[in-house]
Amino acid sequence: MTLPAFHGPTPADMRRVMGRFTTGVAVVSAEHADGAACAMTISSLTSISLEPPILLVSLTHGSRTTEAVETSGRFAVSVLGARQEALARRFATRGGARFEGVPYDASASGLPLIQESLAQLECRMHAAHDIGDHRVVYGEVTDMRWRDGAGLVFYSGRFGDFRDFGHDELPWLF
Ligand SMILES: Cc1cc2nc3c(=O)[nH]c(=O)nc-3n(C[C@H](O)[C@H](O)[C@H](O)COP(=O)(O)O)c2cc1C
């Protein structure tokens, strides 16, 4: 199928075009200065360095979670599994007590990590900078654990799950 003509980006088109890049889905949590836990759904999780272990999350300005990460210098990440779409939606919806009724574990420093997620990590802020309308935060991973299972996937504004082609794992990566 042929692509339409090129055109300059609008914010809505930027969202649409980047939606063609399939991602996983995670929840970032942090403790706000008022002591409350806050969290939001993200797809911007990226592995940056293995040694030292550093990842990146890009967090929108004006979010309580962004503020909490910034002021506490610490955050936790729960990578969601295919059965956790409802949580992905809940943690992306403004207002309401996001953790109400959600089973969670506590990280080493007491941050909430969503139970039954595929992976749980705790990070200390390594660096951060403003890029456009987001705060890009690099976190040094201090603790992690994971399990096998199908990952929740986000593509073109919709959730799905990951199914592999049944080929061998790439030996140099795993
Ligand atoms: C699948 C998905 C991925 C998202 N990824 C990000 C992200 O990487 N960064 C971000 O700032 N917001 C992202 N959002 C939007 C936030 O989850 C949403 O704006 C949330 O309400 C912000 O939290 P707040 O209410 O504390 O401001 C994503 C939403 C969804 C549904």
The ligand as an SDF file (V2000), in Angstrom:
LIG
                    3D

 31 33  0  0  0  0  0  0  0  0999 V2000
   -0.7500    3.6950   26.5730 C   0  0  0  0  0  0  0  0  0  0  0  0
   -0.4590    5.0530   27.1620 C   0  0  0  0  0  0  0  0  0  0  0  0
    0.8420    5.5190   27.1900 C   0  0  0  0  0  0  0  0  0  0  0  0
    1.1510    6.7640   27.7390 C   0  0  0  0  0  0  0  0  0  0  0  0
    2.4510    7.1770   27.7710 N   0  0  0  0  0  0  0  0  0  0  0  0
    2.7790    8.3380   28.3620 C   0  0  0  0  0  0  0  0  0  0  0  0
    4.1390    8.7230   28.4920 C   0  0  0  0  0  0  0  0  0  0  0  0
    5.0690    8.0270   28.0770 O   0  0  0  0  0  0  0  0  0  0  0  0
    4.4000    9.9080   29.0980 N   0  0  0  0  0  0  0  0  0  0  0  0
    3.4040   10.7110   29.5730 C   0  0  0  0  0  0  0  0  0  0  0  0
    3.7100   11.7600   30.1160 O   0  0  0  0  0  0  0  0  0  0  0  0
    2.1000   10.3630   29.4720 N   0  0  0  0  0  0  0  0  0  0  0  0
    1.7650    9.1920   28.8980 C   0  0  0  0  0  0  0  0  0  0  0  0
    0.4560    8.8180   28.8160 N   0  0  0  0  0  0  0  0  0  0  0  0
   -0.5920    9.7110   29.3240 C   0  0  0  0  0  0  0  0  0  0  0  0
   -0.7070    9.6930   30.8460 C   0  0  0  0  0  0  0  0  0  0  0  0
   -0.8910    8.3770   31.3430 O   0  0  0  0  0  0  0  0  0  0  0  0
   -1.9060   10.5710   31.3090 C   0  0  0  0  0  0  0  0  0  0  0  0
   -1.7480   11.8470   30.7790 O   0  0  0  0  0  0  0  0  0  0  0  0
   -2.0410   10.6570   32.8160 C   0  0  0  0  0  0  0  0  0  0  0  0
   -3.3370   11.0830   33.1050 O   0  0  0  0  0  0  0  0  0  0  0  0
   -1.0840   11.6580   33.4340 C   0  0  0  0  0  0  0  0  0  0  0  0
   -1.1750   11.5740   34.8320 O   0  0  0  0  0  0  0  0  0  0  0  0
   -1.6660   12.7870   35.7590 P   0  0  0  0  0  0  0  0  0  0  0  0
   -3.1420   12.6640   35.8510 O   0  0  0  0  0  0  0  0  0  0  0  0
   -0.9430   12.5570   37.0490 O   0  0  0  0  0  0  0  0  0  0  0  0
   -1.2850   14.0510   35.0970 O   0  0  0  0  0  0  0  0  0  0  0  0
    0.1200    7.5740   28.2710 C   0  0  0  0  0  0  0  0  0  0  0  0
   -1.2100    7.1070   28.2460 C   0  0  0  0  0  0  0  0  0  0  0  0
   -1.4890    5.8610   27.7030 C   0  0  0  0  0  0  0  0  0  0  0  0
   -2.9040    5.3540   27.7050 C   0  0  0  0  0  0  0  0  0  0  0  0
  1  2  1  0
  2  3  1  0
  2 30  2  0
  3  4  2  0
  4  5  1  0
  4 28  1  0
  5  6  2  0
  6  7  1  0
  6 13  1  0
  7  8  2  0
  7  9  1  0
  9 10  1  0
 10 11  2  0
 10 12  1  0
 12 13  2  0
 13 14  1  0
 14 15  1  0
 14 28  1  0
 15 16  1  0
 16 17  1  0
 16 18  1  0
 18 19  1  0
 18 20  1  0
 20 21  1  0
 20 22  1  0
 22 23  1  0
 23 24  1  0
 24 25  2  0
 24 26  1  0
 24 27  1  0
 28 29  2  0
 29 30  1  0
 30 31  1  0
M  END
$$$$
